[in-house]
Amino acid sequence: MQKKIHIRKGDQVIVITGEYKGQKGRVLSVDRDKNRAIVEGVNMVSRHTKPNAKNPQGGITRQESSIHISNLNLVDPSGGGATRVGRKSDSRNKLVRYAKKSGEEIR
């Protein structure tokens, strides 16, 4: 059984602690086993790449590295600040996520 985590791919998140505190970005991927996520524009690292078909010159490229999900909070859809995430049943008895700050449903 997979772990329940508070963020998903495509969510808008804000970094709440660490070197990138305050930066916002979209989640590109989530690794549930390691509790880490890759966020667009956050935790950029330099990669040394060999020449290949995609990059015939090779060289140093910048790309995102993973960040622990405990350092991320969802951005409130109504306000724009950080919010915690809750789960509740909707009218069709389906479990949906909602922002605890505003009570608004997260899509």
N, CA and C atoms as a LAMMPS dump frame, in Angstrom:
ITEM: TIMESTEP
0
ITEM: NUMBER OF ATOMS
321
ITEM: BOX BOUNDS ff ff ff
-5.0000000000000000e+02 5.0000000000000000e+02
-5.0000000000000000e+02 5.0000000000000000e+02
-5.0000000000000000e+02 5.0000000000000000e+02
ITEM: ATOMS id mol type element x y z
1 1 1 N 0.839 -1.191 0
2 1 2 C 0 0 0
3 1 3 C 0.882 1.251 0
4 2 1 N 0.523 2.216 -0.83
5 2 2 C 1.315 3.44 -0.925
6 2 3 C 0.951 4.417 0.18
7 3 1 N 1.939 5.24 0.572
8 3 2 C 1.742 6.218 1.626
9 3 3 C 0.825 7.34 1.159
10 4 1 N 0.038 7.873 2.093
11 4 2 C -0.784 9.053 1.799
12 4 3 C 0.075 10.281 2.033
13 5 1 N 0.225 11.096 1.015
14 5 2 C 0.989 12.327 1.166
15 5 3 C 0.121 13.508 0.749
16 6 1 N 0.5 14.697 1.185
17 6 2 C -0.364 15.864 1.023
18 6 3 C -0.186 16.605 -0.29
19 7 1 N 0.792 16.208 -1.122
20 7 2 C 0.954 16.881 -2.415
21 7 3 C 0.912 15.861 -3.54
22 8 1 N 0.544 16.343 -4.716
23 8 2 C 0.476 15.503 -5.906
24 8 3 C 1.15 16.22 -7.068
25 9 1 N 1.411 15.471 -8.12
26 9 2 C 1.977 16.043 -9.339
27 9 3 C 1.017 17.098 -9.878
28 10 1 N 1.56 18.267 -10.246
29 10 2 C 0.749 19.342 -10.793
30 10 3 C 0.292 20.365 -9.767
31 11 1 N 0.452 20.079 -8.479
32 11 2 C 0.056 21.023 -7.427
33 11 3 C 0.972 22.241 -7.413
34 12 1 N 0.425 23.372 -7.008
35 12 2 C 1.211 24.593 -6.795
36 12 3 C 1.635 24.587 -5.33
37 13 1 N 2.961 24.601 -5.077
38 13 2 C 3.463 24.516 -3.705
39 13 3 C 4.387 25.682 -3.392
40 14 1 N 4.623 25.881 -2.077
41 14 2 C 5.558 26.893 -1.607
42 14 3 C 6.538 26.194 -0.666
43 15 1 N 7.82 26.58 -0.756
44 15 2 C 8.846 26.009 0.119
45 15 3 C 8.792 26.764 1.443
46 16 1 N 8.645 26.029 2.552
47 16 2 C 8.447 26.68 3.85
48 16 3 C 9.713 26.761 4.695
49 17 1 N 10.759 26.051 4.321
50 17 2 C 12.004 26.113 5.078
51 17 3 C 13.185 25.732 4.195
52 18 1 N 14.373 26.13 4.609
53 18 2 C 15.578 25.782 3.874
54 18 3 C 16.061 26.907 2.986
55 19 1 N 17.013 26.572 2.125
56 19 2 C 17.67 27.555 1.266
57 19 3 C 16.701 28.238 0.301
58 20 1 N 15.661 27.538 -0.108
59 20 2 C 14.723 28.058 -1.11
60 20 3 C 13.417 28.538 -0.478
61 21 1 N 13.437 28.894 0.812
62 21 2 C 12.239 29.31 1.541
63 21 3 C 11.534 30.465 0.83
64 22 1 N 10.218 30.333 0.669
65 22 2 C 9.412 31.377 0.057
66 22 3 C 9.189 31.203 -1.434
67 23 1 N 9.953 30.329 -2.085
68 23 2 C 9.781 30.142 -3.524
69 23 3 C 8.559 29.273 -3.805
70 24 1 N 7.837 29.637 -4.867
71 24 2 C 6.67 28.87 -5.288
72 24 3 C 6.992 28.158 -6.591
73 25 1 N 6.33 27.036 -6.819
74 25 2 C 6.531 26.293 -8.054
75 25 3 C 5.52 25.178 -8.186
76 26 1 N 5.515 24.566 -9.37
77 26 2 C 4.599 23.471 -9.671
78 26 3 C 5.347 22.157 -9.462
79 27 1 N 4.682 21.164 -8.883
80 27 2 C 5.294 19.861 -8.638
81 27 3 C 5.365 19.096 -9.956
82 28 1 N 6.583 18.69 -10.341
83 28 2 C 6.788 17.947 -11.584
84 28 3 C 6.657 16.445 -11.367
85 29 1 N 7.14 15.949 -10.208
86 29 2 C 7.001 14.528 -9.893
87 29 3 C 7.131 14.326 -8.392
88 30 1 N 6.587 13.199 -7.916
89 30 2 C 6.62 12.863 -6.493
90 30 3 C 7.145 11.434 -6.35
91 31 1 N 8.12 11.231 -5.448
92 31 2 C 8.636 9.907 -5.123
93 31 3 C 8.102 9.531 -3.745
94 32 1 N 7.053 8.698 -3.712
95 32 2 C 6.393 8.341 -2.455
96 32 3 C 7.293 7.499 -1.556
97 33 1 N 8.15 6.674 -2.132
98 33 2 C 9.015 5.81 -1.329
99 33 3 C 10.046 6.61 -0.535
100 34 1 N 10.574 7.666 -1.147
101 34 2 C 11.604 8.478 -0.488
102 34 3 C 11.046 9.76 0.128
103 35 1 N 9.731 10.005 0.005
104 35 2 C 9.088 11.226 0.519
105 35 3 C 9.718 12.489 -0.057
106 36 1 N 9.969 12.489 -1.354
107 36 2 C 10.608 13.631 -1.997
108 36 3 C 9.811 14.035 -3.243
109 37 1 N 9.951 15.304 -3.624
110 37 2 C 9.261 15.818 -4.804
111 37 3 C 10.207 16.709 -5.589
112 38 1 N 10 16.788 -6.89
113 38 2 C 10.748 17.708 -7.743
114 38 3 C 9.826 18.874 -8.068
115 39 1 N 10.275 20.092 -7.717
116 39 2 C 9.474 21.302 -7.901
117 39 3 C 10.151 22.179 -8.94
118 40 1 N 9.348 22.713 -9.862
119 40 2 C 9.836 23.531 -10.96
120 40 3 C 10.572 24.777 -10.443
121 41 1 N 11.846 24.921 -10.82
122 41 2 C 12.629 26.103 -10.473
123 41 3 C 13.207 26.118 -9.07
124 42 1 N 13.052 25.033 -8.31
125 42 2 C 13.533 24.976 -6.93
126 42 3 C 14.614 23.899 -6.818
127 43 1 N 15.652 24.163 -6.008
128 43 2 C 16.746 23.234 -5.754
129 43 3 C 17.489 22.878 -7.042
130 44 1 N 17.918 23.914 -7.762
131 44 2 C 18.626 23.723 -9.03
132 44 3 C 20.056 23.238 -8.765
133 45 1 N 20.482 22.221 -9.526
134 45 2 C 21.835 21.677 -9.425
135 45 3 C 22.47 21.642 -10.808
136 46 1 N 23.81 21.601 -10.851
137 46 2 C 24.538 21.507 -12.117
138 46 3 C 24.854 20.041 -12.401
139 47 1 N 24.525 19.589 -13.614
140 47 2 C 24.811 18.22 -14.031
141 47 3 C 25.843 18.253 -15.14
142 48 1 N 26.882 17.449 -15.025
143 48 2 C 27.862 17.305 -16.098
144 48 3 C 27.363 16.207 -17.023
145 49 1 N 27.128 16.546 -18.295
146 49 2 C 26.564 15.58 -19.233
147 49 3 C 27.55 15.289 -20.354
148 50 1 N 27.606 14.015 -20.743
149 50 2 C 28.418 13.604 -21.883
150 50 3 C 27.686 13.998 -23.155
151 51 1 N 28.414 14.16 -24.25
152 51 2 C 27.74 14.417 -25.52
153 51 3 C 26.82 13.253 -25.891
154 52 1 N 25.601 13.601 -26.327
155 52 2 C 24.639 12.585 -26.769
156 52 3 C 23.808 13.171 -27.903
157 53 1 N 22.823 12.407 -28.371
158 53 2 C 22.019 12.853 -29.504
159 53 3 C 21.233 14.12 -29.165
160 54 1 N 20.745 14.208 -27.948
161 54 2 C 19.958 15.366 -27.531
162 54 3 C 20.828 16.598 -27.338
163 55 1 N 22.017 16.392 -26.779
164 55 2 C 22.953 17.483 -26.504
165 55 3 C 24.323 17.1 -27.079
166 56 1 N 24.56 17.338 -28.393
167 56 2 C 25.792 16.871 -29.036
168 56 3 C 27.059 17.527 -28.485
169 57 1 N 26.937 18.702 -27.887
170 57 2 C 28.092 19.405 -27.355
171 57 3 C 28.488 18.865 -25.972
172 58 1 N 27.501 18.367 -25.211
173 58 2 C 27.771 17.959 -23.834
174 58 3 C 27.877 19.188 -22.944
175 59 1 N 28.56 19.074 -21.813
176 59 2 C 28.789 20.225 -20.958
177 59 3 C 27.987 20.18 -19.676
178 60 1 N 27.807 21.351 -19.072
179 60 2 C 27.133 21.462 -17.784
180 60 3 C 25.715 21.987 -18
181 61 1 N 24.729 21.26 -17.465
182 61 2 C 23.33 21.688 -17.575
183 61 3 C 22.771 21.901 -16.173
184 62 1 N 21.796 22.805 -16.058
185 62 2 C 21.13 23.07 -14.783
186 62 3 C 19.779 22.36 -14.796
187 63 1 N 19.472 21.646 -13.708
188 63 2 C 18.175 20.993 -13.602
189 63 3 C 17.737 20.921 -12.147
190 64 1 N 16.441 20.645 -11.951
191 64 2 C 15.883 20.573 -10.614
192 64 3 C 16.281 19.264 -9.945
193 65 1 N 16.527 19.337 -8.642
194 65 2 C 16.763 18.15 -7.835
195 65 3 C 15.591 18.017 -6.862
196 66 1 N 15.464 16.847 -6.244
197 66 2 C 14.317 16.621 -5.367
198 66 3 C 14.471 17.362 -4.043
199 67 1 N 13.342 17.616 -3.399
200 67 2 C 13.284 18.286 -2.106
201 67 3 C 12.318 17.486 -1.243
202 68 1 N 12.592 17.397 0.048
203 68 2 C 11.753 16.592 0.94
204 68 3 C 10.374 17.246 1.079
205 69 1 N 9.331 16.414 1.09
206 69 2 C 7.969 16.962 1.089
207 69 3 C 7.599 17.645 2.395
208 70 1 N 8.369 17.377 3.475
209 70 2 C 8.088 18.077 4.733
210 70 3 C 8.45 19.551 4.626
211 71 1 N 9.246 19.923 3.631
212 71 2 C 9.626 21.316 3.42
213 71 3 C 8.675 22.039 2.47
214 72 1 N 7.602 21.374 2.059
215 72 2 C 6.651 21.948 1.098
216 72 3 C 5.262 22.039 1.713
217 73 1 N 4.545 23.107 1.367
218 73 2 C 3.126 23.248 1.708
219 73 3 C 2.383 23.646 0.447
220 74 1 N 1.134 23.248 0.369
221 74 2 C 0.3 23.614 -0.766
222 74 3 C -0.025 25.098 -0.717
223 75 1 N -0.145 25.725 -1.874
224 75 2 C -0.563 27.122 -1.951
225 75 3 C -2.086 27.15 -1.934
226 76 1 N -2.639 27.973 -1.049
227 76 2 C -4.097 28.088 -0.917
228 76 3 C -4.684 28.624 -2.217
229 77 1 N -5.684 27.922 -2.799
230 77 2 C -6.252 28.371 -4.079
231 77 3 C -6.912 29.749 -4.009
232 78 1 N -7.405 30.152 -2.839
233 78 2 C -8.086 31.441 -2.755
234 78 3 C -7.156 32.568 -2.328
235 79 1 N -6.269 32.305 -1.348
236 79 2 C -5.443 33.37 -0.788
237 79 3 C -4.05 33.48 -1.38
238 80 1 N -3.425 32.362 -1.678
239 80 2 C -2.079 32.395 -2.228
240 80 3 C -0.998 32.061 -1.239
241 81 1 N -1.324 31.985 0.07
242 81 2 C -0.341 31.625 1.072
243 81 3 C -0.281 30.122 1.272
244 82 1 N 0.584 29.685 2.189
245 82 2 C 0.714 28.264 2.488
246 82 3 C -0.486 27.79 3.3
247 83 1 N -0.92 26.564 3.042
248 83 2 C -2.032 25.981 3.784
249 83 3 C -1.791 24.497 3.989
250 84 1 N -2.366 23.966 5.061
251 84 2 C -2.327 22.523 5.269
252 84 3 C -3.46 21.898 4.458
253 85 1 N -3.396 20.569 4.312
254 85 2 C -4.36 19.855 3.48
255 85 3 C -5.156 18.893 4.338
256 86 1 N -6.476 18.88 4.142
257 86 2 C -7.34 17.919 4.812
258 86 3 C -8.067 17.081 3.776
259 87 1 N -8.682 15.998 4.236
260 87 2 C -9.464 15.147 3.339
261 87 3 C -10.864 15.008 3.912
262 88 1 N -11.871 15.087 3.037
263 88 2 C -13.259 14.902 3.467
264 88 3 C -14.059 14.321 2.318
265 89 1 N -15.217 13.756 2.631
266 89 2 C -16.094 13.186 1.61
267 89 3 C -16.947 14.286 1.008
268 90 1 N -17.124 14.238 -0.307
269 90 2 C -17.996 15.207 -0.96
270 90 3 C -19.406 14.626 -1.077
271 91 1 N -20.25 15.266 -1.864
272 91 2 C -21.652 14.852 -1.972
273 91 3 C -21.817 13.458 -2.589
274 92 1 N -20.84 13.027 -3.398
275 92 2 C -20.927 11.709 -4.044
276 92 3 C -20.128 10.655 -3.266
277 93 1 N -19.822 10.927 -1.983
278 93 2 C -19.044 10.035 -1.119
279 93 3 C -17.664 9.724 -1.689
280 94 1 N -17.089 10.693 -2.386
281 94 2 C -15.733 10.56 -2.905
282 94 3 C -14.819 11.42 -2.039
283 95 1 N -13.631 10.892 -1.689
284 95 2 C -12.694 11.61 -0.84
285 95 3 C -12.01 12.719 -1.65
286 96 1 N -12.101 13.959 -1.171
287 96 2 C -11.477 15.097 -1.855
288 96 3 C -10.557 15.825 -0.88
289 97 1 N -9.546 16.489 -1.433
290 97 2 C -8.642 17.292 -0.608
291 97 3 C -9.182 18.713 -0.513
292 98 1 N -8.973 19.35 0.656
293 98 2 C -9.399 20.74 0.817
294 98 3 C -8.331 21.504 1.588
295 99 1 N -8.295 22.823 1.36
296 99 2 C -7.35 23.699 2.049
297 99 3 C -7.905 24 3.428
298 100 1 N -7.134 23.731 4.48
299 100 2 C -7.619 23.953 5.841
300 100 3 C -7.739 25.438 6.163
301 101 1 N -6.969 26.288 5.479
302 101 2 C -7.01 27.719 5.759
303 101 3 C -8.328 28.33 5.292
304 102 1 N -8.728 28.023 4.062
305 102 2 C -9.926 28.646 3.499
306 102 3 C -11.118 27.688 3.424
307 103 1 N -10.879 26.383 3.543
308 103 2 C -11.95 25.402 3.414
309 103 3 C -12.289 25.081 1.974
310 104 1 N -11.574 25.688 1.029
311 104 2 C -11.853 25.495 -0.396
312 104 3 C -11.308 24.156 -0.889
313 105 1 N -12.053 23.531 -1.792
314 105 2 C -11.663 22.243 -2.354
315 105 3 C -10.468 22.421 -3.306
316 106 1 N -9.537 21.462 -3.252
317 106 2 C -8.35 21.498 -4.116
318 106 3 C -8.573 20.554 -5.28
319 107 1 N -8.389 21.068 -6.472
320 107 2 C -8.6 20.251 -7.673
321 107 3 C -7.293 19.831 -8.268
